[in-house]
């Protein structure tokens, strides 16, 4: 599997059909089982990314680590890198995957990996080829991950109407995630496992991480960190 993952740095010249086949190959390595019990979870990481430049040629990757269930910030990391792959929907793992992994990895190494879950601003298995950004990150780092998006990318779902109500996302007869309405005035968010976790447990962790905002705290704080870093970077480049 690692050989397959390492090929991601050499994919710019590949055509989309070959990229699809690589995603399908990675998807066969996904394990939808709980590698960690909710009661043993100690840390939840959040990762979000932003882009700068006229052609979005640089990516800012931001990661935060929170204790669970207290949701206290204990660590954070930011990296800025050149972008080597264009924006193509359903192929974001090739654009954002490796920069995200490089940002998360130093934090994961300082924590108890066996008691950690990563929340990703991106899809997990609720993806046409069962291989979204969250899936790539889980397989690369061998840490359970949860994908969270503001829009449904894939699957059939009846949208929840009540606050904190969840409805399953189906691929045929299989539940691949959940749509969750985090607050009364919010539109749903869409949750799916990346790997090493089940849809049900992914939902329970996300619900436990929601305070008074639409997004769970790890993703919300990672987004704020990425936004602050983007503003600082833009100011720096304008002064050059």
N, C-alpha and C positions, 0 to 999 in steps of 0.2 A: 504493500500500500504506500509506503514512504517513497518508493521510486515514482509512483504515479503522482503523488503530491509534489515532489520536487520538480516535475516537469512543468509546473505552473509558471516558472520563471522564464520559460522558453517558448511561450505560446503566442507571441505577438503575430507571427507570420502564419499561424495555422488558420484554416478556414473554419467556419462555424460548425460544419458537420463533424469535423474532427474534435472540436471543443465539446460538442454535445456527447460524443462517444466517451470522452474523458470524464464528463460529469456522470454519465451513466455507470462508468466503471467505478468511480468513487462512491456512488450511491450504493453499490453492492457491499461496501464495507461498513455501511451505517448499521448501528445496533440500537434498536428501539427497546431498550430495557433500562431499568433504573440502576445505574452504577453507584448511586448514593441515595440513602434514605433521607427523607425530609428532616427527620429528627437529628441526623448527623451533619447536616449542612451548616457550615460555619462562615463561609465567605461567598458573596455574590459579586461578580465583576460585571461592569457595563462597558461596552465599546461603541463609539460612534465616530463618524468621519465627516470631514468637510473638505471642500476643494477651493483653491485659490488660483488666480491667473486668468488672463483673458480666454484661454483655451482650457481652463481647469487642469493645468499641467502639473500642479502639485497637490498632494493629498495630505491633509492633517488627520492623523489618527489619535484619538483620545481614549484612554482607559482609566476607569476608577475601580477601586476595590472597597466594598462595604462589608461590615460584619452582618451576620444573619442570626437572629431576626431583628437585631437592634437597628440595622441600617446606618451605622456610623462609618464615616469615611476614614479609611486607614492608609490608603495609598493611591497614587495616581501617576500617570505617565503620558507624555505627548511626543509624537514624532512627526516630522515633516519630510516627505519624500517626493521624488519625481514620479509622475504617473506614466506607466509604460503600456497601457491598454485603453482603448476607447470605451466610452459609456455605451453599453449594449444591454438592454433589459434581459434578465434571466442569466446573464453571464457576468454578474458583478464580482463573483469570487475571483475572476482573473484580473480584475482592476483593483479591488480593495482587499483581497484576501491576505496576501503576504505582508502588506503594510500593517494591517490589523494584527496579524500574528506577531510581528516584531515588536509591536507596542504592548501587547498583552503578556508576552513571554517573560520579561523581567519581573513582572508582578507575580505571576504564577509561581515562579521559582522561589519566591520568598514566603509563599503560603503553603498550607497543607493541601496539596493537589487533590487528595482523596476526599476532601471536604469542601470542594469549590465547584461552583457552576458559573458559566459565562453567559450573560445576556448580550445579544447582538442586535444592532439596528439593521436588520436584514432577515431574509427568509431562512427557514430550516428546510424540513422536508416538504413543506407546503409550497412546492416548486414543480414546474412541469417535468423535471428529471430527478426529483427528490434530492437535489444537491444545491441548496442555496448557500449564501455566504456563511451563515451560522454552522452549516454542515461542514464546510471546508475548515473552519476554525476548530471545530471539535475534533475532527480527524487529524489535523495537523498537530494540535497540542495534546491530544488524548485526554481531554477534559470535557465533561458534559456541557452542552450549550443549548440555549433557547433562542430561537429567532423571533423577533417582534417587528411587525410592520404596521403602518397606518392604513395601508390599502391591501385588499386581498389580491394576492398574486395568482393563486391556484386553488382549486377545490370548490366544492359546493357547500353553501352554508346558508342557514336561516339567521338573519341578523338579530342579535339580542335587543330587547327594548327597555328592560329595566336595569337600573344601576347595579353593577357587579354581577349581572346575569351573563352566563357563558353559553354559547351554542357550538356544537361540534362542527368542524370542517371535515367534509368527507371527500375521499377519492374512491369512487365506487361505494363499496360497503365498508371501507376502512376509515377509521378516524385518524386524521393526520395532524390535527391541531384544534384550536378553539378560537372563536371570535368572542371577545370580552368587551362589555360596555363599562368602562372604568368609573364614569360619573354620569349624573343625570343629563348634563348638557353635552356630553362627549359622544363622538362617533366611536364605533368599535375599534379596537386594536386586534391584530391577528397574530396568534401565538402558535408556533410549531417547534418540535424538538429538532435540534441539529443532529445530535447523535448521543448515545449513552444515557438517554433519559426518555421517559414515556410522555405522551401528550398530556395525560392527566396530572402527572407530577409537575411538568412544565407550567401548566395552568395554575396549580396551587402555589408554586413559588412566585409566579408573577403577581397573583392576587395578594400575597403576603408582602410584596414590595411596593404596592401602590399606597400612596398617602393621600394627598389632596390634589393630585395632578393626573392628567390623562396617562402619562407614561410611568412605568415603574421607576423607582428612584435610581437604580444603577444606570439605566438608559438616559433618564432625564439629566442626571449630573454629568454623565459623559458628554451629552449634547452641549450642556452649558460650558464645559471645559473646552470642547472643540470650537465653540463659537467665540469664547474669549481668546483662544489661541489664534483663531483666524483674524480677529480684529488687531491683535498685537503684531501678527505677521504682515498684515496689510500696511500698518503704520510703519513698520521697519522697511518694507520695500519702497514705500513712497518717499522715505527719507534718503534713500540711496541715490 
